[in-house]
Amino acid sequence: MDTSLFWGHPGKRDSWRTIFTLAYQSLGVVYGDLSTSPLYVYKSTFAENLQHSETNEEVYGVLCFVFWTLTLIPLLKYVFIVLRADDNGEGGTFALYSLLCRHARLSSLPNHQLADEELSAYTIDRPQTENTTNFSFSSCLKLTLEKCKVLQKMLLVLALIGTCMVIGDGVLTPAISVFSAVSGLELSMAKEHHQYIEVPLACGILVFLFALQHYGTNQVGFLFAPVVIVWLLCISAIGLYNIFYWNPLVYKALSPYYMYKFLKKTKRQGWMALGGILLCITGSEAMFADLGHFSQFSIKLAFTFAVYPSLVLAYMGQAAYLSKHHNLDNDYRIGFYVSVPEKVRWPVLAIAILAAVVGSQAIITGTFSIIKQCSALGCFPRVKIIHTSSKIHGQIYIPLINWILMILCLAVTIGFRDTKRLGNAAGLAVITVMLVSTCLMSLVIVLCWRKSVLLAIAFILFFGSIEALYFSASLIKFFEGAWVPIALSLTFLVVMYVWHYGTVKKYEADVENKVPINWLLSIGPKIGIVRVRGIGLVHTELVSGIPAIFSHFVTNLPAFHQILVFLCIKSVTVPHVRPEERFLVGRVGPKEYRLYRCIARYGYRDMHKDDLEFEKDLACSIAEFIRSERTECNDFRHEDLDDNERMTVIGTSSTQLDGIHMCENETYASPIIGTSEIIKSEQLRKRVRFVLPESPKMDIDTRGELQELMEAREAGIAFIMGHSYVKAKKGSGWMKKLVINYGYDFLRKNSRGPSYALSIPYASTLEGLKFEDPMSKMVIWNEAKFDVKCNHIFNSHIVYSIANNNFTGTITFALSHLGGSPSL
């Protein structure tokens, strides 16, 4: 049997040294949460009124369940199967959803294009040998998903539920980890006093943990792996000591027969105790979710040879100790610390607190990451995202989410104040995420891997039945803490679905109200106004056609820039877009209009560049398009309208080794030697030069167009923002009105706008807000923000003074068709 099917092989570029280094680092980032589960598993399990009898059937049964749960879920399911379902090296719930969307030709993004399917990361791998039956069933399932809108929505909701439970886990895991770590103090003081120390201390650690998020993990990240390694060695050593000192025959309890005896004797109490046992796999999903930071082989190596043996020894050691101690108070003194030798209890307590902090840090960072993915795919409102490291990919900080998590985490810690209810809440969140991944994984087996449907059914029946058993045991404790993750997930689910629904409807309204190309042709190359020097970037969500906001600007502004670019910055359903495939550039209208369309594509895990680097890449991509545009495509034809615009794939300036490069200097510079052609533009304040590669001599029109582009770049770039707001139609149902007019509108007003999200300089921004038009489904506002001062407001006009280095004047917006003044 080829073991590479399960283990995979290290990449050709990855040496064994690199693999071991990644495995070492993954211990601190991936396994912090999972490795601290021995702190609370036994205590949560025996909190369900289980009797710790002299026969030890309860202890042995719990150990047996823990061992086989660790073996079947993290080891068999994740290490051997799920980790293989990566999306170009990325993992997690949204990675599975993205993978399914590409293979079934679905997309949660409304501005999806066929050109996106030509991205190298979008490539769909086909098996070398396909079974005809498997291919037929896969094709039928794919067609069913493509045609049935209800199934598409169900698939999206399923992915969102898993995502919301991960966010809920980000609230509950830090609470139970830190609280369980400091619970060791209960052995050093009276039962009635220790709770007055534990809760304040746990809250203080949590506040300190969330306050440190602003600085990122880059400064102390190197300590994560050593802390977890010391912790694993510690629990392994304690486990071995307890096994050999108290009960060397405890290994017999690993027989599945003890699970049967446990359930037979304990009945309903035993079934409810499964909600505590499942906490032993808390953090298993992190193996898949953090796959993008490491490699499959390194994560598998770390778990199989370090984490898994350590956890098994720790649980066996606790069971060995408990099997010889039957006079313990189940609600108080049964747990991890009671099995720790008294001489090393305080050092172990310190290490446990550090390990709990590391484990909590991992889940908090994972929550930030998944919210960024959701935001990029249009499933979460725009929020401020800070990249805490310029070198390490994925280290981000989201202030709003951080403080929300902290407040909720403190609330559940203070509200519950015990491991039992915290464990009930955390357990339901963990098992729900795993159930979602099992359902999505069964679809991946059929749609993406083209395996037999029987294999997919066997997968979901085997793992789904195990997880459903644990899910039922957690759900039954709804009033004992399990309501918390349900309430949290429902809240986030409503927010995410409302935002996604409103985003789709807004885009559909923009498409319906876009201006036809014939309107542009009718007003001529001057666009009916004066063209002044500079580049105007008209930001739009549309990937084709002319946005309605552009006609509104043309109607009201006295001058427009000589180069106009319809800029669309969009996300695609792949984790990363190669820089060589970043831009899609095309021409809008005839050549003399100097109108271009540029679509900048980013993956859902890509980091957007700063504005200066982006401006340079944008100018170079347009210049490269002009230079490489085919002569036969220069003539505009009326059949080349809207959705049939010809787009060319252009990479960033750093990838154009044989393309155009741009040089900018504040003063005159000596010519660059060694290039065939250098186009110069003489300006005192800034000098921009396009350095062209060795190529046949270009025609006069192309040279003139490049000259115009350089002069415009020297004059500066203005970002023109157009906002389209949607309202429910008259006669729509009350639910749609509630969702669009109140829910989506509230989220839009309190989320980040595009100018902030894209780090556009505020002083270079001209924003267009649209006013309500009785003939339109959209709400349209207009407001200029480009060195703008609002002079005064009349009953029918708003007068603005607008000035920059190209023109100065007054703009009047007519409002007479409104029947009243808008509120500003």
N, C-alpha and C positions, 0 to 999 in steps of 0.2 A: 504493500500500500504506500502511495506517495504521501509522505507526511507534510509536504509543502502545501497540500490542499488545505490543511488546517493551520499550519504554522506560518506559511508564507516564507519567502526567502528575503534576506536583506537585499536592498536595492544594490545594483552594481556600483553605484557611487558611494554607498554607505559601507564603510569598513566596520569590522567587529568592534573596533575602539569607539566608533561613533554610535553603534548600536548600544553598547554597554553604558556610554555616557548618557544617551537618551533614556535608557532604562533607569539609571540612577536618578536623573532629574524627574522622571515621571512619578517616582515614589513620593516626592514632595507635593507635586501638583495634582496628580490623579488620585492617589490612594490615601490621602490624609483623612478623608471622611470615613472610608471603609475600614481603615485600620483602627479607628477609635470606637468602633461598634461594640467591642467587648465591655466597654464601660457601662452599658445600659441594657444589654440584651437579657441577661438572666434576671435582673431586677425588674424589668418591664414584664417579663414572662410570668414570674411568680407573684406579680401584683394582682393576678386574676384569681385570687382565692384558691390557688393550688396548694394542696397539702404536701409538705416535704416529709414523706413517710419513711419509715425504717427500711422498707424494701428498695428504695432508691429508683423505683420505676418512673417517677416523675422526672428526676434529674437525668436519668439515662435516656428517657424519651425526648426531653428537650435537646440534649446533646446530639442525639441521632438526627432529629429534625434540622438542627443547625448545620451539622456536617453535610447532609445531603442537599440542603438548600444552597449552601456555599458551592457544592460540587456541581449541581445541575444548572443554577442560574448564572453566577459570574463565570465559572470555569467552562462549562459546556456551551451554554447559550451565547455568552458574550465573546469569550476568548476564541472559541472554535468556529462560531457561525456569524454573529452579528458584526464583528469587527471587519469582516470581509466585504460588507455592504457599504463601503465608504463612497463618498461623493468627491472624487478627485482628491482623496486624502483627508477629507473632512468628515466628521461624524455628528451624531445627534439626531433628534427628532426631525428637525427641519432639513437635515441632509437626506434622510430617507424620503421625506415628502418631495424635496427637490428632484431626487432621483426618479421617483415615480412620475412626477410631472413631465420630465423630459422624455421618458420612455412611452408615456401614454399621450404625449403631445398636449398636455394640460399646462395651464399657467395661472397662477394667482395674480399675475401682473397684467393690467389691461393694455399696456403699450408693448406687448410682445411682438417681435418681428421674425419673419422667416430667416433674416440675416443672422439672428442670434443663434440659430441652430447650426450655423457654420463655424461657431467658435470652437477652438480645439478642445476646450474643457467640456463642451457640450456633446462631444462625440459619444455615440452609443456603441458600446462594445457588443459585438455579436459573437456567440459561441462558434467555435470552428465547426462543430458538428451539431446540427439541430435535429431533434426528433420531430417528425412531421406532426404527431399528435400534440406534443407540447407547444409547437409553433402555432398550430391551429387554435388551441385553447387560449394561448396568450394573445393572439390577434383578436379573438372574439371578446376577451375581457377588455382589451385596449379600446376596441370600437364602442363597447358598452359605456366605458368611462368617458369617451369623447362625446357621445351623444346625450348621455343622461346628466343633466345639470344637477339633479338632486344628489346623485352619487358624488359628483365633484364637490358639492358643498359639504356633504358628509365627510369626505376625505379631508377637506380643509379644516372642518370643525374638529375632527379627530386629532389632527396635527396640532391645532391650537389648544385642545384640552391637555395634551401631553406637555406642551410648552408652558401652559399656565400652572400645571402641577410642578414643573421644574422651578418656576418662580416661587410657588408656595414652599417648595423644599428649601429655597434660599432664605425663607423666613424661619422655618422650623428647625433645620439642621444646626445652625449656629446656636440656637436656644438649647436644644437637648444635649448637644456635644459639650458646650461650656458648663451647663448646669450639672451634667453627670460628672464632669471632671472635678468640679469643686465639691461634689457631694462626699468626697473622701473625708471632709472635715467632720462629718457626722460621727465618725468613729472616735473622735477626740473630745467630744463634748456631749452634754445631755441632749436627748431627743427633742425636748421642748425648746432648746436654745439654738441648735445649729441652723434652723431655718431662718433665724434673724441675721445670720452671717452669710449663709449660702446665697440667698436671693440678692442682697446688695452687692456681694462680691461678683456674682455672675453678671449682673447688670453693668457693673463697672468695667468688667473685661469686654463685654459686648460693645459698650459705648467707645471704649478705646480701640477696639477692632474696626468698627465702622468709621471712626474718625481718621484712622490711618489710610483708608482707601484712597484719599485724595493724593497721597504720595506714590501710589502704585506699589506693586510687589517687586519692582526692580531693585530697590535698595536692600531689602531683606530676603529676597527670593532665594538667594544662595543658601540660606539657613534652613529652608523648608525640607529639603531631602535629608540632611543630617538629623533633623528633629524626628522625622518619621522613621528613619533607620534605627535611631536609638530607641524609639518607642517600640518598634517591632522586635528588636533584640530583647528589650525589657520584658514584654509580655511573653515572648518565647521562653526566656529563661525562667520566669515565674511559673509558666505552664509546665515546663519540664520538672522543675523542683516539686510542684504539687503532685504531679503524676507519680514520680518515683518515691516521694515521701509519704503520700497519703493512700494512693490506690493505683498501683501499676497495672491492674487488670481493667482499667476504665476503657481501654481500647475496644473491649467486647461490646460496648454500648453503641458502636458504629454500625452494628448489624441493623438492617431495616426492620427486623422483627420487633425492636424496641419501640418503633413508631406505632406499630399496631397495638402493642401492650399499653402504650401511653394513652392512645385515644379510647381504647376499650375501658380502661380504668377511670379516666377523668371525664369522658363524655363531653358534655357541653362546656365545662370549664377548660378542658383541653383544647377544644376547637377555638374558644375565645383567646386562649393563650397563644395561638398561632400569630395573632397580631403583634405580640412582643417578639416572637421568634424571627419574623420577617425583617426585623431591624438589623439582623446580622448581614443583610445584603444592602444596607443603606450606603449609597455612594457607588454602587456597581455601574450605574448609568454613566458615571464620569469617565469610565474607560472608553466608552464610545463617543461621548460628547467632546472630550479633549483630544480626540485622535489627531486633529489638525496640527497640534503643537508638537507631536512626536511621530512615531511610526507604529504600524501594526506590530511588527516583530518586537520592538522595545517594550511596548505595553504588555504584550503576552508574556515576554520573558520576566518582567518585573513581577507580574501577578503570580505566575506559575511557580517560580523558584524563590520568591521572597514573601509576598503578602499572603498567599494561600496557606503555606505551611505554618507561618507564624500565627495566623488566626486559628487554625485547627488546633495547634498546641495550646493556645490561650484558652479556648473553650474547653478542651479536654482537661486542662489543669484546674479550671474553675469547677468542672463537674467532679473531678477527683476530690477536691477539697470538700465540696458540699456533700458528697456521698458519705463522709465521715463526721459530718456536723449536722445534726438534726434538730438542735435546740435553738435555732435562729428565728428571730421574728421576721416573717416573710415581708412585711411592709417596710421594714426598717433596715435590718442588718444583713439581708441577703443581697449580694451584688459583687462587683469586681473587687473593691478594696478590701473586703473581708477575707479574700483569699490571698492577699498580698502579705508576706511576712512583715511583722511589725517593725523590724529594724530598718527596712528599706521603704516603709510606707510614705514617708515625707518626700524623699527624692522621686518616688514614683508619682506622687501627687503633682509635683512640679512639672515633670515630663509630660504627664497626662494633660495638664492645662495647656502647655505649649503645643502638643499634638492636636488638641481640640481647636486651638486658634488656627493652626495650619489647615486642618480639615474644613473649618468654617470659611477660611479665606478662599479655598478652592471653589466652594459652592457659590460664594458671593461673586467671584470673578466669572464663573460659569453663567450666573444669572445675567450679569452685564453683557456677556457675549451673546446669549440667546436673544436678549432684547434688541441688541444691535441688528442681529439677523432678521428679526421680525420687522423692525423698522425699515430695513432696506428692501424687504419684500412687500411693503405696503400693508403690514398687519399690526402695526403699532404706531402711535403718534410720534412725530419727530421730537426727540429730546436732545439735550446737549450732551455730546460725547467727547470726552477728553482722552487723548492718547497719552498715557503716562510714560511711555518709553518710545524713543525714536528708532531703537534698534531691534527690539523684540516685538514680533507681530502678535497682535491680539491682546496686549495689555492695555485695557481701557478702563475708564472711570465715568460713571453716569451719576452726577450729583443728585438729581431728583430721585432716582430709583434707590440710591444708596440710603438717603434719609428716610424714604418710605419703608425700606427693609428694616432699618434700625428701629423705627417707631413700632412697627408690627412685631419685631423680634422681642423688644422690651415688653410689649403688651402681653404676648403669650407667656413670657417668662414670669412676669409678675402675676398674671391672671391664673396660671395653672400651679406654679410653685411645686410641682412634683414630676418625677420621671414618668409615671404611669400615663397621665393625660398628654404630656408632651410626646411620649412614644406612640400613643394612639393616633395623634395628629400626623406625626412624621411618617408613620407606617403607611397610612392611606395614600399620602402624596407619593411615596416611593413606589408602591405597588401599582398605582395608576399609570405612572410613567412607563413602567415595564410592560403593562398590558397594552398600552398604545404602541410601543416599539414592537411587540410581538405581532399585533395586527398589521402594522405597516410592513414588517419584515416578511410576512407571509405573501403579501402582494409583490414585494421585491423578488422573491423566489420565482414567481410565475412570470411577471412582466419584464424584469430586468435580467435575471439569470436564465430565463427560459427553461426552467426545470419542470419536472412533472407536477401536475396539480396535486397528486397524491402526496408528494413530498411536502408541499405547502400545507396541506390539510393535516398531515402528521405533525408538522412543526407547531401549528397553532393549537392542535388538540393536546399535544404533550405539554408544551410550556404554558399554553393558555390555561389548561386545567389546573396546573400547579399554582399559577398566579391568581386564578379566579378563586381558589380555595383560600389563599391568603387575603385576597380582596374582600371576600365575604366576612372573614374574621375581623377585618378592620372596620368594615362598614357597619357591623352590628354595634360598634361602640360610638355611634354617631353622637350621642348625648354626653359621652365621656371624653370629648376632645376631638373626635374625628370630623366634627362639623367645621373645624377651622380651615383645613385645606379645601373643603368643598366651597365654603364661603369665599375664600381668597381666589380660588380658580374661577368661580362663576363671575366674580367682579372683574378680573382681568380678561376673561373670555368675552364678556359683554363689551368691554372697552376695545378689545382687539377686533372683534367681529364688526362692531359699529364703524370703527375707523376704516376697516377694509371695504365694507359695503359702501360707505360714503365716498371713499377714494375712487372706487370703480364707477359709481354713478357720476361723480364729478368729471371723470375722464370721458365718459360717454356723452355728457352734456357738451364738453369742449369739442369733441369730434363732430357732434351734430351741428354746432354753431360755428365751425371753422369757415373761413372766408374762401370762396372759390378762386382758383388761379386766374379766371377771366377778369375778376375785379382788379387784380394786380396788373394785368396786361392793359386794362382800360385806362389806367392813370399814368402810364408811361414810365420811362426809366428814372425820371426825377421823383417818382412816387408822389407827384402833385405838390411837392414842397421843395425847399432849399436843402441841398445835400452839403453838410459841413464835414470837415476833417474829423477822423476818429473812427473807431469801431464800436458799433452798437450790438451788444449781445442781448437778444430778446429771449429771455428764459421762458420755456414752455414745456409742458408735459407731452405735447403731441410729437409723434415721430414722423408725421407726414401732414401736409397741408399747412395753411397759414392760420395762426390762432386769431380768434376774434378780437383779442386785445390789441393786435397790431393795427387793425383798421381804426380802432378808437384813438390810438396814438397819432396815426397819420392825420386823422380829422382834426385833432386839437393842438398838436405841437407845431410850432412855426418852422422848425428845422429838424433834419434827421441826419444821421451819420452817413459818410460816403460808403462805408462797408457795413452791411447788416448781416448778422448771423443769427439764425434761429437755433438756439442752443437747448438741447434736451439732455439732461443728466439722469440716466436711468439705471436701475439695477436689473440684473438678469438672474435666472435661476441656476447659476453655477457659483461655487464658492469664490473663485478668482478668475479674472479676465487678464490674459497676458498683455503686457504693455504694447506688444506688436499689433494687438487687435483692439486697442482702446477706442479709437474713433471711427465713426462712420461719417463720411463727408460727401455732400452732394450740392448741386446747384438748384436754386429755386428761381424759376422763370428764365428769361433770356440772359445771355452773358453780360450784356451792358447794364443790367440792373444791379449787379454786384451784390446779389442776395445769395447766401449760402445756408445750408442746413448742416449742423454738426451734432452728432449724437455721441455722447461720452458714455461708455458702458462700464459698469463696475459690478463685480461679484458681490454676493451678500456678506462676504467676510473681508472685502477689500477696504483699504484705508484710502480716503480721498486725499489728494495732494493739497498743499497750501495754494492760495490764490495766485501767487506770483509764478510758481512753477506751472500751474494749470494754464495761466494766460499764455505763457511761452509755448507750451505744448499745443495749445489751441491754434495760435497763429502759425506755427510750423506745419500743423496738419493741414490747414487751409492752403498754405503756400505749396506744400507737397502735392495736394490735390490739383491745384492750378497747373503745376509743372507737368504732372503725369497724366493729366486729362487727355483722353484720346481726341484727335482732331475731328473724327467723325461724330463725336458726341457733343461737339461745341454748338451745333445748330439746334436751337430749341424747336420742338415740335409740339403741337397742341395735344397730341396723344400722350405726351409725357407729363401727365397731371397728377397732382396729389400723391396717391398711394403708389404711383408708378415712377416716382423719382429715382434716378439712378444714384446709388450710393457706393462709395469706394472705401474700403477698409484701410485706414492709415494708423500707424503706430505712434507712440510718443516720440519726442525729439531724441531721447537717449537711445532709441532702438533704430532710428533712421541713419544707419552708418553710411549708406549710399544715397541718402536723400538730402533735403535742404536743412541747413542749420542756421540759427539766428544768433547774431551777436548784437548786444546792446551795450553802448558806452555813453557816459555822460559828456565826454569830451571827444575831440577828434582822435582817431586811432590810425595807425599805419595800416595799409592794406594787408590782407592775409595772403601770403605767398603760397603758391602751389595749387590754387584752385583755378578752374577754367574761366569762371565768370563770377564777378562780384558786382551786385547792383547796389549803388550807394544813394543815400538820401541825405542831403546836407541840412542839418538842423543844429542850432547852438545848444539847445537844452537837452537833446537826446539824439543819439545816432543809432539807427537800427540798420543792420545789414543782413541780407540773406546770402549765405554762402552756398553756391550751387555745386553739385557734383559734376564730374567729367561726363559730358553728354553732348549729343549733336546740338548745334546752335538752335535756340528756340526762336519762334516767330515773334514778330513785333507785338502782336496782341497779348501774348502770354507775358512778355517782358513788361508791357505797360500795366497789366493787371497786377503783377508782382510789385511793381513800383508803387501803385496805388495802395496796396496792402501794407507796404512798409511805411509809407507816409501816414496812413491811418493808425498804424501801431505806435508810431512816434507821438501822435496827437493824444493817444490814450484810449482806454477802453471804458465804456459805460455799460453797466449791467441793468437791463430793463426788465423789470419783474411784472408779470401779469398774473393776477389772482382771479380764479373763477370759483364762485360760490354757488352751490346748488340749493334749491328748495324743492320740497315735494309739490307736485302739481295739485291744482285745485281738484277736489274730488278724490284724492288719494285717501287710503285707509288711515285710521288714527295711529296705527303702529308705525307706518312709514313716515308719517309726519313727526311722530315722537323721535324716531331714530335720526332722521335727516335734519329737521328744523331745530331740534333741541340737543340730541345726543352728539351727532357729528359736529354741529356748529359749536357746541361747548368745547369739544376736544380740539377743533381747529383753532379756536381763539386762544387756547391755552397751550398750544404746541409751538414748536419752533417753526418759523417760516423758512422758505428756501434760501433767502439771503443769509440768514444766520447759519443754516445747516451747511451751506457751501463755503463759509468763511469769506464771503464777498465783502470788500471794503464798503462800509456804510456810506462814505462820502461819494462813492462812485455808483450809487444805486439810484435808479429811477423806477419807482414802483407805480404800478397801475392797479387800482382797485376799481371794481366795476359797479355801476348803478343798476338798479332793477329796471329791466326793459319789459314792458307789457307783452311784447311779441316773443319773448325768449323764456326759456325754462331756467336760465341762470340769473343770479343776482350780480350786477355789474357795478364796480366801484372804480373811481379814478382819483389818484392822489400822486403828485409829483414829489420826489425826494431826491433831488440832485442839486445840492446847494440851494435849497428851496425855502422860501419864506411865504407863509400864507398871509396875504395882505388883509383881505376882508371877505366876508360872506354876504352876498345879497340874496334876495328871494329867489332869483333865477340863475345866478352865476356864482362861481367861486373863482377868485382871481389870485394867481400865484405869480411871484417874481422868481424867475429861474435864471441862473447864471453859471457858466463855466468858462473855460479858456477859449471856447469856440463861438459862443453867442450869449447875448444877454437880452432878455425881453420879458414880456408879461404874457401869461397864458390864461385864457378864460375858458372855463368849462361850463357849457350851457346845461342847465338842469330843468328847463321849462317843461320837458316831457314827463317829468316825475310827478308833477302835481303837488310839489312840496319839497322842502329841503331835507337832505339826509342828515342823520346824526353822524358827527365826525368823532 
